[in-house]
């Protein structure tokens, strides 16, 4: 029995983008129609690289700034969950560019909670591995606030559990708008409650 199981669950890529740089107050993604992926991630993206400095998300493991493997090359969000966040914020919609998204998919239910180590595989064979759920941060909140004053401040609370996932490239290839990604999940039992 393989450790990874393909499922019948698929999601279609409805948006692709790249973050060319980041200033201290906002994050903005530029749209694209295709995304080449190398083992270091998208080549022209601020989050690319085989390694990265550790951040607050792994502060229990490493001093901030420690060089570690980059498992945050991509930020993948769900179109459905963006709609849920927009509704909570009383907005008609949330632009993927406002939240620093690399990839927006539609059709995978409960997307932000797919298991770590799951894979999303494109028809080209390009495959990304899910690292973990992405937690809401201040950059999208500030970007939304600048675009729609009075709505960004509530982003962190509205996006809790809906912020998508971070991922890294397992197999190189090219992603294109409209590609259908197949979800592969790890064959493992739940670990909940085993903290001793």
Protein Blocks (a to p, Z undefined) as FASTA:
>chain_A
ZZbdcdfbdcddfbdcddfbdcfkbccddddfbdcddfkbpfkbfkgcjbdcddfklmmm
pcghiacddfklbccddfklmmmmmmmnopabdcfklnopabdcehiahkllgcehiacd
dfkopacddfbdcdddfklmmmmmmmmghklmmmmmmmgoplopadddfbgcdddehiac
dddddddddfehiaZZ
